Amino acid sequence: MNLELKTLRREAIPAALEKAHRYRLLNEPEQAESICEDVLRIDPDNQAALASLILALTDRFGSPRPVPPRYVRELLPRLTGDYERAYFAGIIAEREGIAWLRSSQPRSGEAAFVCFHDAMNHFETAEALSPPANDDALLRWNSCARMIMKHPDVYPSEETTTEVYVGD
């Protein structure tokens, strides 16, 4: 069986990225991931494909076959803008926190707290770099804060409390 990947035509990139977006909306992140990888094979610096790939991979954090967050973080340096790197670093940490929040693993609330706190730091950095009329980072920061406030099991451990609050 020949499993050599076929190459997407360059002029098909816009339509392919639209399909990736639709697959994410249909909760089929694996399909979106595959499309983004096809685009990146012929246009390795395509920022829209990188952003969609990061989102598709983070959609899988809480799934039965999750993607390791470190794998997704390895994509961040390929983003060209400081704002984008900070914002998507926040997205990765926030979605990891949500996966922990939905988990039934021991100490998942503490792990979620660490992730949300990390995300909030990234969102603060992104907010300072954001283009005019773009409050996406602020909205995400608020979302993380609400996750912490609304879930009593999301709290820092004693070790984290020292690390998080000393000097903040």
C-alpha positions in Angstrom: 0.0 0.0 0.0 1.4 3.4 -1.0 0.9 6.0 1.7 2.8 8.8 0.0 1.0 12.1 0.8 -0.4 14.0 -2.1 0.5 17.7 -2.5 -2.1 20.4 -2.2 -2.1 22.9 -5.1 -1.0 26.4 -4.0 -4.1 28.1 -5.4 -6.3 25.8 -3.2 -4.8 27.1 0.0 -7.6 29.6 0.8 -10.4 27.1 0.3 -8.5 24.5 2.3 -8.1 26.9 5.2 -11.8 27.6 5.1 -12.5 23.8 5.3 -10.1 23.5 8.2 -12.1 26.2 10.0 -15.4 24.4 9.2 -14.0 21.1 10.5 -13.1 22.7 13.8 -16.6 24.0 14.1 -17.9 20.5 13.4 -15.7 19.2 16.2 -13.4 17.3 13.9 -10.0 18.7 14.9 -8.1 15.8 13.3 -9.5 16.8 9.9 -8.6 20.4 10.5 -5.1 19.4 11.6 -4.5 17.3 8.5 -5.6 20.2 6.2 -3.3 22.6 8.0 -0.4 20.2 7.7 -1.1 20.0 4.0 -1.0 23.7 3.7 2.2 24.0 5.7 3.9 21.4 3.5 3.8 23.8 0.6 3.8 27.1 2.5 5.7 26.5 5.8 5.3 30.1 7.0 1.5 30.4 6.4 0.4 32.2 9.5 -3.3 31.3 9.1 -2.5 27.6 8.8 -0.2 27.8 11.9 -2.9 29.5 13.9 -5.6 27.0 12.8 -3.2 24.1 13.5 -2.6 25.3 17.0 -6.3 25.7 17.6 -7.1 22.3 16.1 -4.4 20.6 18.3 -5.6 22.3 21.4 -9.2 21.2 20.6 -7.9 17.7 21.3 -6.4 18.4 24.8 -9.4 16.8 26.6 -10.0 14.0 24.0 -9.4 10.3 24.4 -6.2 10.7 22.3 -4.9 14.1 23.5 -2.1 16.0 22.0 0.7 16.8 24.4 0.7 20.6 25.1 4.5 20.7 24.7 4.0 19.6 21.1 1.7 22.5 20.4 4.0 24.9 22.2 6.8 23.9 19.7 4.8 25.7 17.0 4.8 29.1 18.7 8.3 30.2 17.4 7.0 29.8 13.9 4.4 32.6 14.5 5.9 35.8 13.2 4.3 38.4 15.5 5.0 39.0 19.2 1.3 39.5 19.8 0.4 36.3 18.1 3.1 34.3 20.0 1.9 35.7 23.4 -1.8 35.3 22.5 -1.5 31.7 21.3 0.7 30.7 24.2 -2.1 31.9 26.4 -4.6 29.9 24.4 -2.5 26.8 24.8 -2.3 27.2 28.5 -5.9 28.1 28.9 -7.1 25.1 26.9 -4.8 22.9 28.9 -6.3 24.3 32.1 -9.8 23.6 30.8 -8.8 20.0 30.0 -7.5 19.6 33.6 -10.7 21.2 34.9 -12.8 18.6 33.0 -10.5 15.8 34.2 -11.2 13.5 37.1 -7.5 13.0 37.8 -6.2 13.8 41.4 -5.1 17.4 41.9 -6.6 18.4 38.6 -7.9 21.6 40.1 -4.4 22.6 41.1 -3.0 21.8 37.7 -5.9 23.8 36.1 -5.0 26.8 38.3 -1.3 26.7 37.2 -2.4 26.6 33.6 -4.9 29.4 34.0 -2.4 31.6 35.8 0.2 30.9 33.0 -2.4 31.8 30.4 -3.3 35.0 32.2 0.3 36.1 32.2 0.5 35.4 28.4 -2.7 37.3 27.8 -1.4 40.3 29.8 1.6 40.3 27.5 -0.6 40.0 24.4 -2.9 42.7 25.6 0.0 45.2 25.8 0.9 44.3 22.2 -2.6 44.1 20.8 -3.6 46.1 17.7 -6.2 48.9 18.2 -9.7 47.7 18.8 -8.6 44.1 19.6 -9.5 43.1 23.1 -9.3 39.4 22.5 -6.5 38.9 25.0 -8.5 40.9 27.6 -11.5 38.7 27.0 -9.5 35.5 27.4 -7.8 36.8 30.6 -11.3 37.4 32.0 -12.4 33.9 31.0 -9.5 32.4 32.9 -10.2 34.6 35.9 -13.8 33.4 35.9 -12.8 29.8 35.7 -10.7 30.2 38.8 -13.5 32.2 40.6 -16.3 29.8 39.7 -14.7 26.5 40.5 -13.7 26.1 44.1 -11.5 23.1 43.3 -9.3 25.4 41.1 -6.8 26.7 43.6 -3.1 26.8 44.0 -1.2 24.2 45.9 1.0 25.4 48.8 4.1 25.2 46.6 2.3 27.0 43.7 1.0 29.7 46.1 4.6 30.6 47.0 5.8 30.6 43.4 2.7 32.4 42.0 2.2 35.2 44.6 5.7 36.1 45.7 6.7 39.2 43.9 3.5 39.4 41.8 
